[in-house]
Every structure is written in C-alpha cells, then in structure tokens.
Amino acid sequence: MTSPAAPAPRMDRRLVVLLAVTCGVAVSSLYVAQPLLDTIGNAFRVSDGTAGLLVTASQLGYVVGLALLVPLGDLLERRRLIVGLLVLAALGQVVSALAPGFAVLAASLALVGVTSAVAQIVVPLAASLAAEDERGQVVGTVMSGLLVGILLARTLSGLLAEVGGWRLVFAAVAAALLVLAAVLWRFPPSHTSPPRCGRRVGRRSCSRTTTA
C-alpha cells in the first residue's frame, strides 16, 4: 500500500504580494505621463499634439517589449531577467526626470515602455511558483496588482506633480522600481528554470535544474 504524496509547498504570501506590487509599479510606468502632458508641453514649449507623442512613444515601446522581451521568460532564469528589466526601467525613469529636452524625454519613455513588459513576465513566474491548487488565486492576486497599478497611476502622478512638479513623478517611480528590484533580488524564489536540452548518445535529452 503506497503512502499518499506529500502536498506541494504553498507559495509564500509575502512573495505573492511582492510580485503583485512589482506588476502594478511596472505597468504604471506606462500611464504616469498622461496627466502631465499639458505641464510637460508648457515646460518644453511644444503643442498639445506634440506632447501627446510621449504616450505614443511609451505604448510603441511596450509593444516592442511584448514582442522581444516576454518570450525571453521561457529561455532565461526569470528572477534575474525581471530584476534586470526593473533596473533598466528605473534608468529610463531617471533619464525622464532629468531630460533636458522633449526628444530625450520621448526616447526615455520609449525605453520605459519596452521595459514595462516585465509585468507580463512576472505573471507567468507567479503561476510557475504556485502549487496547482492555489495557482488561480495567486495569478488573480498578481493580476489585481497590475490593474490597481493602472488605476492609481494617473491619480498618484497628478498628486505628486502638484507637490514637486512633473520631474518628481518620474524620480519617484524610479525609486520604487529600484527598491522592488533590490527586494526581489534578496528574496529569490526557488523555482524550476526552463529546460536545457542537449544531445546524448544520438538522442535528444532535456533536464530541468532548480535554482534559487
């Protein structure tokens, strides 16, 4: 008589919250500039139509990120990939905060858009870490963080701009991204990396390695 299999370990609730917040902050980077278009346009003395190109630049960058970066989540170790993209996103926000001209700001926001696709890597990471019986709840929580980030981005952006100007908004997002990258790096989840395949004795063999 065989003994029942041991239940799969539950995912740390702190990690679920961390991934949800990471999703929310990352995706909010796409929207924080929208309430600031009029202020930025006045600062750089460009028309409203030209200022609107900032949103276009970030959204186009996001599309590029979805096409080029998200597939890397199936090839590379996801934690390292996510941390690296968060740092790049923070760098883009710093450049935005210090941008001396409109063209530089547009280019930095395009970079921010590309790296914002990290949110779509966090979700499958959460799914892969969760036990089968809790996967739906974990993914739902992480997706809720993403939606909350979208909803709060414009409101918080406007409030920060009233306090310290539009540059403060980008600086604050950069700081949040760096903090999340540091916490995620020091709290690495153990998970199974993508299969590494090779050929042995005339046939293909694949193995998975567990990383921390």
MOLIN-V492446 format. One record per backbone hydrogen bond with DSSP energy under -1.0 kcal/mol. CO is the residue of the C=O (numbers start at 1). NH is the residue of the N-H. If there is no record, write none. Layout:
co = <CO & CO>
nh = <NH & NH>
This chain:
co = <12 & 13 & 14 & 15 & 16 & 17 & 18 & 19 & 20 & 21 & 22 & 23 & 24 & 27 & 28 & 28 & 31 & 33 & 34 & 36 & 37 & 38 & 39 & 40 & 41 & 47 & 48 & 50 & 51 & 52 & 53 & 54 & 55 & 56 & 57 & 58 & 59 & 60 & 61 & 62 & 63 & 64 & 65 & 65 & 69 & 70 & 71 & 72 & 72 & 77 & 78 & 79 & 80 & 81 & 82 & 83 & 84 & 85 & 86 & 87 & 88 & 89 & 90 & 91 & 92 & 93 & 94 & 101 & 102 & 103 & 104 & 105 & 106 & 107 & 108 & 109 & 110 & 111 & 112 & 114 & 115 & 116 & 117 & 118 & 118 & 119 & 121 & 122 & 123 & 124 & 125 & 126 & 131 & 134 & 135 & 136 & 137 & 138 & 139 & 140 & 141 & 142 & 143 & 144 & 145 & 146 & 147 & 148 & 149 & 152 & 153 & 154 & 155 & 156 & 157 & 158 & 159 & 160 & 161 & 166 & 167 & 168 & 169 & 170 & 171 & 172 & 173 & 174 & 175 & 176 & 177 & 178 & 179 & 180 & 181 & 182 & 191 & 196 & 198 & 200 & 203 & 205 & 207 & 209 & 211>
nh = <16 & 17 & 18 & 19 & 20 & 21 & 22 & 23 & 24 & 25 & 26 & 27 & 28 & 30 & 31 & 32 & 34 & 36 & 37 & 40 & 41 & 42 & 43 & 44 & 46 & 51 & 52 & 53 & 54 & 56 & 57 & 58 & 59 & 60 & 61 & 62 & 63 & 64 & 65 & 66 & 67 & 68 & 69 & 70 & 72 & 73 & 74 & 75 & 76 & 81 & 82 & 83 & 84 & 85 & 86 & 87 & 88 & 89 & 90 & 91 & 92 & 93 & 94 & 95 & 96 & 97 & 98 & 105 & 106 & 107 & 108 & 109 & 110 & 111 & 112 & 113 & 114 & 115 & 116 & 117 & 118 & 119 & 120 & 121 & 122 & 123 & 125 & 126 & 127 & 128 & 129 & 130 & 134 & 138 & 139 & 140 & 141 & 142 & 143 & 144 & 145 & 146 & 147 & 148 & 149 & 150 & 151 & 152 & 153 & 156 & 157 & 158 & 159 & 160 & 161 & 162 & 163 & 164 & 165 & 170 & 171 & 172 & 173 & 174 & 175 & 176 & 177 & 178 & 179 & 180 & 181 & 182 & 183 & 184 & 185 & 186 & 211 & 207 & 205 & 203 & 200 & 198 & 196 & 193 & 191>
